[in-house]
Amino acid sequence: MSSARNAMTTESQKTLDTYNLQQTFAVVTKSDSMNNVCSIQFVDGGHIRNRDNVPVKIYGSGMDWFPEKGETVEILYSSTICEITGRFANFIRDLKPDTLVEQDRLSDGIGGAPGGVCDGGL
């Protein structure tokens, strides 16, 4: 096989792997924020897999969150690539603990401020 054809076959395989991406969650076993990588452990087809030097996708400035050892994260992976895409969260428990509505501050009822207008008294 010629080297050009071999390179084209390799590039085609990379493209095919891109379409075979899977999303799941993993546990961080080692965290290296200086190099923006982690080691993780996850279950793939009933088998426990370990991957080292997995890059962490950073959003915005990257200063707000980086996975720590023992933390559960979401990953995107295929046979050739793996990337931590974000925090795995139980949104009700982890991210929104104080959002229970206790009082209607923007009432449409008689005597209240019209809906969508804040009366300024929080």
C-alpha positions in Angstrom: 0.0 0.0 0.0 1.4 3.4 -0.9 2.2 5.9 1.9 -0.4 8.3 0.5 -3.1 5.6 0.5 -2.0 4.5 4.0 -2.3 8.1 5.3 -5.7 8.5 3.7 -6.9 5.2 5.3 -5.6 6.4 8.7 -7.4 9.8 8.3 -10.6 8.0 7.2 -10.5 5.8 10.3 -10.1 8.9 12.6 -13.2 10.4 10.9 -15.1 7.1 11.5 -14.1 7.1 15.1 -15.4 10.6 15.5 -18.9 9.4 14.6 -18.6 6.5 17.1 -18.4 8.8 20.2 -20.1 7.7 23.4 -21.0 9.7 26.4 -21.0 8.4 30.0 -19.6 9.3 33.4 -16.3 8.5 35.1 -14.6 8.9 38.5 -11.4 11.0 38.6 -8.6 9.0 40.1 -5.9 11.6 39.6 -6.2 15.4 38.9 -3.5 17.6 37.4 -4.8 21.1 36.9 -1.4 22.5 35.9 -1.4 20.3 32.8 -5.2 20.3 32.3 -5.5 16.5 32.5 -6.9 13.8 34.7 -6.8 10.1 35.1 -10.2 8.5 35.1 -12.0 5.2 35.6 -15.2 4.3 33.9 -17.3 1.3 32.8 -17.4 0.4 29.1 -19.4 -2.6 28.0 -19.3 -4.1 31.4 -15.5 -3.7 31.7 -13.8 -1.2 34.0 -11.5 1.0 32.0 -8.7 3.3 33.1 -7.4 6.2 31.0 -4.6 8.6 31.9 -3.8 12.1 30.7 -7.5 12.8 29.7 -7.9 16.4 28.7 -10.5 18.5 30.5 -12.6 20.7 28.3 -12.5 24.2 29.8 -15.4 26.7 29.3 -15.0 30.4 29.7 -11.9 31.4 31.7 -11.5 27.9 33.2 -11.2 29.4 36.7 -14.5 28.3 38.0 -14.1 24.5 38.1 -11.5 21.7 37.6 -12.2 18.1 38.6 -10.7 16.8 41.8 -9.8 13.2 42.8 -12.9 11.2 43.6 -15.3 13.6 41.7 -17.7 12.1 39.1 -17.4 13.7 35.7 -19.1 13.4 32.3 -16.8 12.1 29.5 -17.0 11.8 25.7 -15.0 8.9 24.3 -14.3 6.5 21.5 -11.7 3.8 20.9 -9.1 6.5 20.2 -10.1 9.7 22.1 -11.4 10.6 25.5 -12.3 14.0 26.9 -13.8 15.2 30.2 -16.7 17.4 29.1 -18.0 18.6 32.4 -19.2 18.0 35.9 -21.6 15.1 36.4 -24.3 16.6 38.7 -27.5 15.6 40.3 -28.9 19.1 39.5 -31.6 19.1 42.2 -29.1 18.1 45.0 -25.8 19.6 43.8 -26.6 22.7 41.8 -29.9 24.0 42.9 -30.2 23.5 46.6 -31.6 26.9 47.4 -34.1 27.5 44.6 -37.3 26.3 46.3 -40.0 29.0 45.7 -41.3 30.1 49.1 -43.1 33.2 48.1 -44.4 34.8 44.8 -42.5 38.0 44.6 -43.8 38.9 41.1 -47.5 38.4 41.6 -50.2 39.0 39.1 -52.9 39.1 41.8 -54.8 42.1 43.1 -52.7 44.3 45.3 -49.4 42.8 44.1 -46.9 44.2 41.7 -47.8 43.3 38.0 -46.1 40.1 36.7 -42.6 40.7 35.5 -42.0 43.8 37.6 -39.9 43.7 40.7 -41.3 45.7 43.6 -37.8 46.3 44.8 -38.4 44.8 48.3 -36.5 41.6 48.5 
